[in-house]
């Protein structure tokens, strides 16, 4: 059997050799042309004979392969294996000529663990042909390059269930008679022959059933049909195609062989592939600089294909004539379509296009070309670079549409074809014109935008000007009407103040926006801290409308209603007495706009102006009655509210208050009234002015050891800074210079010039190093304070040159009729620095003799205030001390506040609950004695006729007590706690503790008043109450933020000074008594 196959292999080689010889002979015959008398020798008969011989050889070779495939090779017998083995000679190198070298053993015997792992991984990959890394492993280890397989799309990748088992039928079984004869081949049935050799092998692996991407196909030795070039291309255009092919191949060069598998292909397959590649190379459309394109199909799908080369059709070619003959009935339309297609191909320099006659005819017969005409896009003209819809439809009639579209879509391809130079020129001109038009359009747009912006700005400016003029006219009209109503109030004040009237209290703080935002969280509480104004209803002719910045809680309104209803019980000294009906004359009103501006920190007048319903309600309440408005810090919106309600305001105009309510304005008022003021200078706005002013003041007043800088518009001592001049290096020298001159000479400029120049050099460094703000929370450094000071202006004043300084506040009422009334006066309690106001005082004042107060304030302030239009409630801060040289008491006026004060409100509450009166002429708070002490032993008719005796009381007022832990305690719990600690007010004795509540929501601010028989008792009770409350609401790890400790320290200092003064007075009395005894 082996001999048979050996002979068969020799026969196959002979057949292949004969076939190759015939092909070579055929190629040579095509190249031979004989010229004999101008005629070409015909060799058609020889070609036919060669072709017939080749077909016969191909047929015999296929029969031979068929006969060979039907035989099955069997293995030789194992017993005679040695005798049947054929030794195949192998090449060996001549080892005798090589030198013998001893083998050196490596220290590391065997492969490393990494190499072992890599080899195992490679082995696993070889057994798994579908692994994604098998291609790289085969190429790296065995230099085998697998072909690139087309990737399946998501639509074709259908998941199927894997079925395991055999993939072939039952294997053939050898008959029983031939089991012992292994050399004989068993007979095969027709089914086994069709199954092939795979059916005789058992495969243990499981295979999946999805259809394979690449189907196997038997290789053939010979081509079924000889598809030569004359059969594919029409005879008429063969010469052009061959010429184009040679030209393209010459430009392209040798083809690349990337991705080819190593090895030798069968001759038949190689000849077939060579012929196909040759045909493909002949039809490839590759220009010189264009990218490589896909090769068109060798066998067109159309029945009537024809070729267009360089935009021209061979009208005499056989393919085109056959196409024209078949579609002769629509020749005119086809001719137009073909002309348009040729122009399109010439425009884009397409070297070759294969036209499908059927598609072109269908396109013409569909009427699309006639319906759309010649237009349809940018590419309709001769210079367009884009394809129109009709041109795109024309390209669809090509067999190599993709290649042609690739060429057409290439950038700049249009300028290679027919009319490309003109198209490029038109394109450049169009781009340049577009650029110029774009620049002109942008310039036009900018001008239009500028015109629109200027016009809009002008319109807005005009509109704002009209609004400003309207607002200004309205405010002027309101101011004129306000002055008219103020004049009516001044003329009828005596009648109005004694008749039934309604007082509208609007506690509005008309601060600037920056000041309001600096009081974030405290602003609304401060506006509601004067609830003592409600005590005006103790007059039977008065009704009060209180406008609250926020809705009052039920606990807050109930508390003040309860206090007012106890007025009769206080007068009778009986807690069980019936309620006083004065509480019914109080009306609480809250503007509805407070919830619309929760974070704007607007003053109460502004919020009320934006609340029309509240204004309408107030207008209905005061309709037909005598009424006026009492504000606090004036604001321009007060005029609008008064204009809306048509009521007068008991107070100054906003512009007047803004001018004279500052530190500089108050000093101006005091100077014009002749009231003594501390040495200083007002209206300082520049740094040079500050340095020069301070140097002059220090030179003129060398006895002053501290100078104060007060900012205009600040409140509560927040805008105050101080600087001690003891740090000046030349201060002692200046005092020596003053001692050298006589007092009358020192006042001259020439005597102080040298000292002044020295101070001018030292003052800047003195301020930078030793000036300190009083409130470091608002102004942490001197630089920040100085910035605000120079922005808003301020004054420089001298601090009293004494160790014992007392400040007092006097509340006045400048009536519209021109009279000045002193309402209350009290000594202030300051903070640790002595300059910060804590909102606490003691009344009545004892620091200044009463005649001195009347002499200093009443008469001078009356004329000065009336001349400047200052009316209503105001408070003046005074400072008194003993002159060091003469020991005389000096009084300076240091501040003027226009508006209702907290001290006055708390004093009103104290007078209402104690039933007493404050006589500022005698500086006494007179309270009637309890009934059981005065009238118990007298008959009833005598008791009624005899007036009740009175006694004096002393009051300590704290209007702004702050403690953050108070917010965690409700008012009901707070009063229960105070009751348990013995903190309360005794109605019979008319002494004890009263509280002023400010807010129902936050509850960390309140006021407190202690009333006792003497000043020491009031101070001690006040300090004890603060200590008890702090202890009850605080824990060791949660002390909170408060001013309780500062007040306690200040009260302890006042108590110590009071005890020291009493001891000194006793010693002086004893000394006087002994002196009088000795004289007797």
Long-range contacts (C-beta under 8 A, 24 or more apart in sequence): 1-71, 1-73, 1-74, 1-185, 4-71, 5-68, 5-73, 8-64, 8-68, 11-64, 12-61, 12-64, 12-65, 15-57, 15-60, 15-61, 15-64, 15-221, 16-61, 16-221, 16-267, 16-268, 18-57, 19-54, 19-57, 19-58, 19-61, 19-221, 19-222, 19-267, 19-268, 20-267, 22-50, 22-53, 22-54, 22-57, 23-54, 23-271, 25-50, 26-50, 51-226, 54-222, 58-221, 58-222, 61-221, 61-222, 62-221, 62-222, 65-221, 70-188, 70-193, 71-185, 72-185, 72-188, 72-197, 72-200, 74-182, 74-183, 74-185, 76-183, 77-182, 77-183, 143-262, 144-261, 144-262, 145-259, 145-260, 145-261, 145-262, 146-261, 147-259, 147-261, 148-259, 149-213, 149-214, 150-213, 152-213, 158-210, 160-208, 160-209, 160-210, 161-209, 162-206, 162-208, 162-209, 163-208, 163-209, 164-206, 164-207, 165-206, 166-203, 167-203, 167-207, 168-195, 168-198, 168-199, 169-195, 169-199, 171-199, 171-200, 171-202, 172-199, 172-200, 219-266, 219-268, 219-269, 220-268, 220-269, 220-272, 221-266, 221-267, 221-268, 222-268, 223-268, 223-271, 223-272, 223-275, 227-275, 227-279, 227-298, 227-299, 228-275, 229-278, 229-279, 229-282, 232-279, 232-298, 232-299, 233-282, 233-307, 234-306, 234-307, 234-314, 234-317, 234-318, 234-319, 234-320, 235-317, 235-318, 236-314, 236-316, 236-317, 236-318, 236-319, 236-320, 236-321, 237-306, 237-307, 237-309, 237-314, 237-317, 237-319, 240-307, 240-309, 240-314, 241-282, 241-283, 241-307, 241-309, 241-352, 242-282, 244-282, 244-309, 244-351, 244-352, 245-281, 245-282, 245-283, 245-284, 248-281, 248-284, 248-285, 248-286, 248-351, 249-281, 251-286, 251-288, 252-281, 252-284, 252-286, 255-281, 283-352, 283-354, 283-400, 285-350, 285-351, 285-352, 285-353, 285-400, 285-403, 285-404, 285-407, 287-349, 287-351, 287-407, 287-416, 290-407, 290-410, 290-413, 291-406, 291-410, 293-402, 293-403, 293-406, 293-407, 294-402, 294-403, 294-406, 296-354, 296-399, 296-400, 296-403, 297-399, 297-400, 300-354, 300-356, 300-399, 301-356, 301-399, 302-356, 302-357, 302-358, 302-359, 302-399, 303-357, 303-358, 304-356, 304-357, 304-358, 305-354, 305-355, 305-356, 305-357, 305-399, 306-354, 306-355, 306-357, 307-352, 307-353, 307-354, 307-355, 308-341, 308-342, 308-345, 308-350, 308-352, 308-353, 308-354, 308-355, 309-351, 309-352, 310-345, 310-346, 310-350, 310-351, 310-352, 311-342, 311-343, 311-345, 311-346, 311-349, 311-350, 311-417, 311-418, 312-342, 312-346, 313-338, 313-342, 313-355, 323-357, 326-357, 327-357, 327-361, 330-361, 330-364, 330-365, 333-364, 333-365, 333-369, 333-370, 334-360, 334-361, 334-364, 336-369, 337-363, 337-364, 337-369, 337-394, 340-369, 340-390, 340-391, 340-394, 341-394, 341-397, 343-418, 344-391, 344-394, 344-395, 345-404, 345-417, 346-417, 346-418, 347-382, 347-414, 347-417, 347-418, 347-419, 347-420, 348-407, 348-408, 348-413, 348-414, 348-416, 348-417, 349-407, 349-413, 349-416, 349-417, 349-418, 349-420, 350-404, 350-407, 350-408, 350-417, 352-400, 353-398, 353-400, 353-404, 354-398, 354-399, 354-400, 355-397, 355-398, 355-399, 356-397, 356-398, 356-399, 359-396, 359-397, 359-398, 360-397, 363-393, 363-394, 363-396, 363-397, 368-393, 369-393, 382-419, 382-422, 382-423, 383-414, 383-419, 383-422, 383-423, 383-426, 383-427, 384-414, 385-414, 385-423, 385-427, 474-640, 475-636, 475-639, 475-640, 477-643, 478-639, 478-640, 478-642, 478-643, 479-639, 479-653, 481-643, 482-639, 482-642, 482-643, 482-648, 482-649, 482-653, 483-653, 485-642, 485-646, 485-647, 485-648, 485-649, 486-648, 486-649, 486-816, 486-871, 488-648, 489-628, 489-648, 489-650, 489-816, 490-816, 490-817, 490-818, 493-815, 493-816, 493-817, 494-817, 496-626, 496-628, 497-815, 498-541, 499-541, 499-626, 500-541, 500-542, 500-543, 500-625, 500-626, 501-541, 501-542, 501-543, 501-625, 501-626, 501-627, 501-628, 502-542, 502-543, 502-544, 502-545, 502-621, 502-622, 502-625, 502-626, 502-627, 503-536, 503-542, 503-543, 503-544, 503-545, 503-627, 503-628, 503-630, 504-545, 504-547, 504-618, 504-622, 504-627, 504-628, 504-629, 504-630, 504-645, 504-647, 505-530, 505-533, 505-536, 505-544, 505-545, 505-546, 505-547, 505-630, 506-547, 506-604, 506-605, 506-608, 506-629, 506-630, 506-631, 506-632, 506-638, 506-641, 507-533, 507-547, 507-549, 507-604, 507-631, 507-632, 507-900, 508-603, 508-604, 508-605, 508-606, 508-608, 508-631, 508-632, 508-633, 508-635, 508-638, 509-603, 509-604, 509-632, 509-633, 510-603, 510-605, 510-631, 510-632, 510-633, 510-634, 510-635, 510-636, 510-637, 510-638, 510-654, 510-657, 511-603, 511-633, 511-713, 511-715, 512-713, 513-601, 515-713, 515-714, 515-715, 516-601, 516-602, 516-603, 517-601, 518-778, 519-601, 520-601, 521-1002, 522-1005, 523-601, 524-549, 524-550, 524-999, 525-998, 525-999, 525-1002, 525-1005, 527-603, 527-604, 527-632, 528-998, 528-999, 529-902, 529-905, 529-959, 529-960, 529-996, 529-998, 529-1005, 529-1007, 530-632, 530-900, 530-902, 530-905, 531-560, 531-905, 531-909, 531-996, 531-997, 531-998, 532-904, 532-905, 532-906, 532-907, 532-908, 532-909, 532-996, 533-630, 533-900, 533-905, 533-908, 534-560, 534-564, 534-586, 535-564, 535-908, 535-909, 535-911, 535-912, 536-908, 537-564, 537-582, 537-583, 537-585, 537-586, 538-564, 538-567, 538-582, 538-912, 540-582, 542-585, 543-585, 543-586, 543-587, 543-625, 544-585, 544-586, 544-587, 545-587, 545-589, 545-618, 545-621, 545-622, 546-586, 546-587, 546-588, 546-589, 547-589, 547-590, 547-591, 547-604, 547-608, 547-614, 547-618, 548-588, 548-589, 548-590, 549-590, 549-594, 549-604, 549-607, 550-590, 550-594, 550-999, 550-1001, 551-590, 551-594, 552-588, 552-590, 552-1000, 553-1000, 553-1001, 554-1000, 555-970, 555-971, 555-972, 555-997, 555-1000, 556-971, 556-997, 556-999, 556-1000, 557-588, 559-971, 559-997, 560-586, 560-997, 561-586, 563-909, 563-912, 563-913, 564-912, 566-913, 566-987, 567-912, 567-915, 569-987, 570-912, 570-913, 570-914, 570-915, 570-987, 570-990, 571-915, 572-931, 573-930, 573-931, 573-932, 573-987, 573-988, 573-990, 574-987, 574-988, 575-987, 575-988, 587-621, 589-614, 589-617, 589-618, 590-614, 603-633, 603-635, 603-637, 605-631, 605-635, 605-637, 605-638, 605-640, 605-641, 606-635, 606-637, 608-637, 608-641, 609-637, 609-640, 609-641, 609-644, 615-641, 615-644, 615-645, 618-645, 619-644, 619-645, 619-646, 622-647, 630-872, 630-873, 630-900, 631-899, 631-900, 632-899, 632-900, 633-657, 633-661, 633-898, 633-899, 634-658, 634-661, 634-898, 634-899, 649-872, 650-816, 650-871, 650-872, 650-873, 651-871, 651-872, 651-873, 651-898, 651-899, 652-869, 652-870, 652-871, 652-872, 652-898, 653-869, 656-868, 656-869, 656-870, 657-898, 657-899, 660-868, 660-870, 660-896, 660-898, 661-896, 661-897, 661-898, 661-899, 662-712, 662-713, 662-793, 663-710, 663-711, 663-712, 663-794, 663-795, 663-895, 664-712, 664-793, 664-794, 664-795, 665-712, 665-896, 666-893, 666-895, 666-896, 667-795, 669-861, 669-864, 669-865, 669-868, 669-870, 669-896, 670-864, 670-893, 670-896, 672-864, 672-867, 673-860, 673-861, 673-863, 673-864, 673-865, 674-860, 675-856, 675-857, 675-860, 675-861, 675-893, 676-856, 676-890, 676-891, 676-892, 676-893, 677-797, 677-892, 677-893, 677-894, 678-797, 678-798, 678-799, 678-800, 678-879, 678-892, 678-894, 679-704, 679-797, 679-798, 680-795, 680-796, 680-797, 680-798, 681-795, 681-796, 682-795, 683-793, 683-795, 684-789, 684-790, 684-793, 684-794, 684-795, 684-796, 685-790, 685-793, 686-790, 687-786, 687-790, 690-767, 690-789, 690-790, 690-796, 691-760, 691-763, 691-764, 691-767, 692-760, 693-796, 694-759, 694-763, 694-767, 694-796, 695-756, 695-759, 695-760, 695-763, 696-756, 697-796, 697-798, 698-725, 698-728, 698-759, 698-763, 699-734, 699-752, 699-755, 699-756, 699-759, 700-752, 701-798, 702-731, 702-734, 702-735, 702-738, 703-801, 703-884, 704-798, 704-799, 704-801, 705-799, 705-801, 706-798, 706-799, 707-796, 707-797, 707-798, 707-799, 708-796, 708-797, 708-798, 708-799, 708-835, 709-771, 709-785, 709-789, 709-794, 709-795, 709-796, 710-794, 710-795, 710-796, 710-797, 711-785, 711-788, 711-789, 711-792, 711-793, 711-794, 712-792, 712-793, 712-794, 712-795, 713-792, 716-836, 716-837, 716-839, 717-774, 717-775, 717-831, 717-835, 717-836, 717-837, 718-774, 718-775, 718-778, 718-779, 718-836, 719-778, 719-779, 719-785, 719-788, 719-789, 719-794, 720-773, 720-774, 720-775, 720-835, 720-836, 721-771, 721-772, 721-773, 721-774, 721-779, 721-782, 721-785, 721-789, 722-771, 722-772, 722-774, 722-799, 722-833, 722-835, 723-766, 723-767, 723-770, 723-771, 723-772, 724-770, 725-766, 727-766, 727-769, 727-770, 728-759, 728-762, 728-766, 729-762, 730-755, 730-758, 730-759, 730-762, 733-758, 734-758, 734-759, 774-833, 774-835, 774-836, 775-836, 797-894, 800-879, 800-881, 800-890, 800-892, 801-881, 801-884, 802-881, 802-882, 802-883, 802-884, 804-881, 804-882, 804-1057, 805-834, 805-879, 805-880, 805-881, 806-847, 806-848, 806-879, 806-880, 806-881, 807-877, 807-878, 807-879, 807-880, 807-894, 808-841, 808-845, 808-847, 808-848, 808-877, 808-878, 808-879, 808-880, 809-841, 809-875, 809-876, 809-877, 809-878, 809-901, 809-903, 810-853, 810-857, 810-875, 810-876, 810-878, 811-873, 811-874, 811-875, 811-901, 811-903, 811-904, 811-907, 812-857, 812-861, 812-873, 812-874, 812-875, 812-876, 813-872, 813-873, 813-874, 814-861, 814-862, 814-865, 814-866, 814-870, 814-871, 814-872, 814-874, 815-871, 816-871, 818-862, 818-866, 819-862, 820-857, 820-858, 820-861, 820-862, 820-865, 822-853, 822-854, 822-857, 822-858, 822-920, 823-873, 823-904, 823-907, 823-918, 823-920, 824-903, 824-904, 824-907, 824-918, 824-920, 825-853, 825-920, 825-923, 826-903, 826-907, 826-955, 826-957, 828-877, 829-1047, 829-1050, 829-1051, 829-1054, 830-1050, 831-1043, 831-1046, 831-1050, 832-1046, 832-1049, 832-1050, 838-958, 838-960, 838-1043, 838-1046, 838-1047, 838-1050, 839-902, 839-958, 839-959, 839-960, 840-956, 840-957, 840-958, 840-959, 840-960, 840-1047, 840-1050, 841-903, 841-956, 841-957, 842-954, 842-955, 842-956, 842-957, 842-1015, 842-1018, 842-1019, 842-1054, 843-903, 843-907, 843-910, 843-918, 843-925, 843-954, 843-955, 843-957, 844-918, 844-920, 844-923, 844-924, 844-925, 844-954, 844-955, 845-923, 846-923, 846-1015, 847-880, 848-878, 848-880, 848-889, 848-891, 850-920, 850-921, 850-922, 850-923, 852-889, 852-891, 853-920, 854-921, 856-891, 856-893, 870-898, 872-898, 872-899, 873-898, 873-899, 873-900, 873-901, 873-904, 874-898, 874-899, 875-899, 875-901, 875-903, 875-904, 902-959, 902-960, 902-1007, 903-957, 903-959, 905-959, 905-996, 906-957, 906-959, 906-996, 906-1007, 906-1009, 907-955, 907-957, 909-994, 909-996, 909-1009, 910-955, 910-957, 910-994, 910-1009, 910-1011, 913-985, 913-994, 914-953, 914-990, 914-991, 914-1011, 915-990, 916-950, 916-953, 916-990, 924-952, 925-952, 925-953, 925-954, 925-955, 926-950, 926-951, 926-952, 926-953, 927-951, 927-952, 927-953, 927-990, 928-990, 930-988, 930-989, 930-990, 932-988, 951-1013, 952-1013, 953-990, 953-991, 953-1011, 953-1012, 953-1013, 954-1011, 954-1012, 954-1013, 954-1014, 954-1015, 954-1017, 954-1018, 955-1009, 955-1010, 955-1011, 955-1018, 956-1009, 956-1010, 956-1018, 956-1019, 956-1021, 956-1022, 956-1051, 957-1007, 957-1008, 957-1009, 958-1007, 958-1008, 958-1009, 958-1022, 958-1047, 959-996, 959-1007, 960-1005, 960-1007, 960-1043, 961-1005, 961-1006, 961-1007, 961-1008, 961-1026, 961-1042, 961-1043, 961-1044, 961-1047, 962-1004, 962-1005, 962-1041, 962-1042, 962-1043, 963-1004, 963-1029, 963-1030, 963-1033, 963-1040, 963-1041, 963-1042, 963-1043, 963-1044, 964-1004, 964-1040, 964-1041, 964-1042, 965-1004, 965-1033, 965-1034, 965-1038, 965-1039, 965-1040, 965-1042, 966-1003, 966-1004, 966-1005, 966-1006, 966-1033, 967-1002, 967-1003, 967-1004, 968-1033, 969-1003, 969-1033, 970-1003, 971-997, 971-1000, 971-1003, 977-1029, 977-1032, 978-1029, 981-1028, 981-1032, 983-1025, 983-1028, 983-1029, 985-1011, 993-1021, 993-1025, 1015-1058, 1016-1055, 1016-1058, 1016-1059, 1019-1051, 1019-1054, 1019-1055, 1019-1058, 1020-1051, 1020-1055, 1022-1047, 1022-1051, 1023-1047, 1023-1048, 1023-1051, 1023-1052, 1023-1055
